[in-house]
Structures are given as C-alpha cells and as structure tokens.
Amino acid sequence: MKTNDLIFQTVTKVVVFIIIIYSLHLFFSGHYTPGGGFIGGLMTASAIVLLLLAFDIETVVNTLPIDYIKMTATGLLIALLTGIGSFFFDVPFLTHTFSYVDLPVLGKTSLATAVLFDLGVYLVVIGVTMTIIQTIGETE
C-alpha cells in the first residue's frame, strides 16, 4: 500500500530551502560567532536527509545527482591545500590571515583564508554524512 505524503512532501520543499539558507548563514558567520563548516555541513546534510524521508531515494538522486565520495575528496583537497598554502609564506601549517576589501555591493568586507578551510570541512561533512546515510538506506 502506497501512502499519500502530499502534505509532507509540500512542506519539505519549503523547509529544505529554509534549512539550507540557515546552514549557509552558519557557514559564513562561523568566524565571528559559533558556526562554521562543520555545523553548516551537518545542517545541509540534514536537509538532504529530510528530502530522502519525504521522497524516495531515486527521486532525490535524480534531483541531486551528486557523487558524495567525490565531494568528500574535493573537500579534503581544499582543506589540505589551505594548510599547505601557509608554507609559501613561511608561517606554520594552517596559519590563516584576513584582509579588508571594499566590494562594490557589500562595501568594506573582511575576507579570511579560514573560509577556504571551512569550505573544505563543509564539503567533507556533507559527503561523509550522506555517504553513510545512503549506504545504510540502500536496499538489496
């Protein structure tokens, strides 16, 4: 018997958008307030899990054709290259810096190299979490 999940699926479409926007907020505010790549990645993964609960796995895979193992590898590479980049400036591994830049729309904004490291962590957390959850959720 197939259940009618029309309300759940409709609400999920809205809530997933809100969760992803909030996870991006947590990601970008992580340098000055609690948050960052780890919690942002967990929030994004939770939004994808909500999609998996509301829809079947085939629908989600067709909608989001993402190879989470490649996403994990890309995140690890970004995090590693961020750390290695510090050697070019003769500073300790994973030393980060920041600068203030005047951007046309945003005005005076601080740009930090830690954002690149957080991006790597963000991608690794999404990739690992979703790989584990999809592996558990697969049927024979």
C-alpha positions, -999 to +999 in steps of 0.1 A: +000+000+000+014+034-010+009+062+015-002+097+004+026+120+016+015+151-003+014+174+027+048+161+040+064+165+005+050+200+001+062+212+035+096+195+029+101+216-002+098+248+018+116+236+049+146+223+030+151+257+014+150+273+049+174+248+064+199+253+035+198+291+038+203+288+075+232+264+070+249+289+047+243+316+073+260+294+099+289+287+074+297+323+067+292+336+102+314+309+117+345+332+121+329+357+145+301+337+161+295+299+167+292+281+135+314+273+105+319+245+081+311+216+104+277+227+117+268+242+083+276+208+066+255+189+092+226+213+086+229+208+048+231+171+052+200+171+074+181+190+047+191+163+022+180+136+047+147+153+050+143+151+012+152+114+015+124+109+041+098+128+021+106+113-013+121+080-024+159+077-029+156+075-067+138+109-069+164+126-047+193+110-066+178+122-099+172+157-085+206+160-068+230+139-090+259+144-066+287+119-060+293+123-023+326+104-023+340+129-049+326+157-028+345+144+003+377+141-017+373+176-030+367+190+005+398+172+018+419+186-011+407+221-004+414+218+033+449+203+027+458+230+001+447+257+025+472+243+050+499+239+025+494+274+013+508+287+046+542+272+037+546+296+008+546+325+033+570+308+057+544+305+085+533+274+105+509+249+089+472+261+088+481+297+097+453+319+084+451+356+076+425+381+067+422+414+049+396+441+044+384+446+009+360+472-005+335+452-026+311+471-049+278+459-035+288+448+000+311+476+009+340+471+033+342+433+039+367+411+056+380+382+036+397+354+055+416+324+043+398+304+070+367+305+048+385+282+023+394+257+051+358+259+063+346+252+027+367+220+028+352+210+061+317+218+048+321+196+018+337+167+038+309+167+064+282+167+037+300+140+017+307+116+046+273+121+062+254+114+030+276+085+020+269+068+054+232+076+053+228+064+017+247+033+024+225+025+054+194+033+034+201+012+003+180-019-001+191-051-017 
